[in-house]
């Protein structure tokens, strides 16, 4: 099963990389860009018997390895 995991900073966490990208976009003429938040994208291939098991395993991996629970949140999408 393919699983996508998106890890982003919590809303209250300062994002200097996002601010730098936002400023660069404005300098390039993209005035409609109000704010940018950076994050991480992971695509996993899991050998599981069901989408429910893939979701459970991916959430465990994200919680234990991919995301820092103090600073980040994550979202998991299972692709059949």
Secondary structure per residue as TSV (DSSP state, phi and psi in degrees):
chain	resnum	aa	ss	phi	psi
A	1	X	-	360.0	141.0
A	2	X	E	-90.9	136.7
A	3	X	E	-132.9	131.1
A	4	X	E	-104.3	133.8
A	5	X	E	-124.6	124.2
A	6	X	E	-112.6	123.3
A	7	X	E	-111.0	126.3
A	8	X	E	-131.3	160.0
A	9	X	E	-70.4	146.9
A	10	X	-	-62.5	150.0
A	11	X	T	-55.6	-32.9
A	12	X	T	-80.9	-8.3
A	13	X	S	-84.7	130.2
A	14	X	-	-63.4	136.1
A	15	X	-	-123.6	82.7
A	16	X	H	-63.8	-33.5
A	17	X	H	-66.4	-41.7
A	18	X	H	-62.6	-41.0
A	19	X	H	-64.1	-40.3
A	20	X	H	-62.4	-43.5
A	21	X	H	-64.8	-42.7
A	22	X	H	-60.2	-44.8
A	23	X	H	-63.5	-40.8
A	24	X	H	-64.1	-40.5
A	25	X	H	-61.9	-41.8
A	26	X	H	-64.0	-39.8
A	27	X	H	-66.4	-27.1
A	28	X	T	-86.3	2.4
A	29	X	T	98.5	4.6
A	30	X	-	-89.8	76.5
A	31	X	T	-71.1	-18.8
A	32	X	T	-79.0	-8.1
A	33	X	-	-76.9	108.7
A	34	X	-	-86.7	-49.7
A	35	X	-	-150.8	155.9
A	36	X	-	-132.0	136.1
A	37	X	-	-121.0	131.1
A	38	X	-	-88.7	159.1
A	39	X	E	-159.5	-169.9
A	40	X	E	-130.2	145.0
A	41	X	E	-122.6	131.1
A	42	X	E	-126.4	137.6
A	43	X	E	-118.2	119.4
A	44	X	E	-112.1	146.5
A	45	X	E	-109.7	116.7
A	46	X	-	-116.4	136.2
A	47	X	-	-94.9	86.2
A	48	X	-	-125.4	165.1
A	49	X	S	-85.2	-15.9
A	50	X	S	-153.4	158.9
A	51	X	H	-61.5	-33.9
A	52	X	H	-64.7	-41.7
A	53	X	H	-67.5	-38.8
A	54	X	H	-62.4	-42.2
A	55	X	H	-63.8	-45.9
A	56	X	H	-60.2	-46.3
A	57	X	H	-66.3	-43.0
A	58	X	H	-64.4	-40.3
A	59	X	H	-64.3	-38.5
A	60	X	H	-64.8	-43.9
A	61	X	H	-62.5	-45.3
A	62	X	I	-61.6	-44.6
A	63	X	I	-66.7	-40.7
A	64	X	I	-88.3	-27.9
A	65	X	I	-124.1	-45.5
A	66	X	I	-88.4	-29.6
A	67	X	-	-117.8	142.5
A	68	X	-	-90.9	110.3
A	69	X	T	-64.5	-18.3
A	70	X	T	-73.9	-36.9
A	71	X	T	-111.6	-22.4
A	72	X	E	-127.3	159.0
A	73	X	E	-124.2	162.6
A	74	X	E	-138.9	159.0
A	75	X	E	-131.3	137.0
A	76	X	E	-118.1	135.5
A	77	X	E	-128.6	122.5
A	78	X	E	-93.6	129.1
A	79	X	E	-110.4	117.7
A	80	X	-	-71.9	360.0
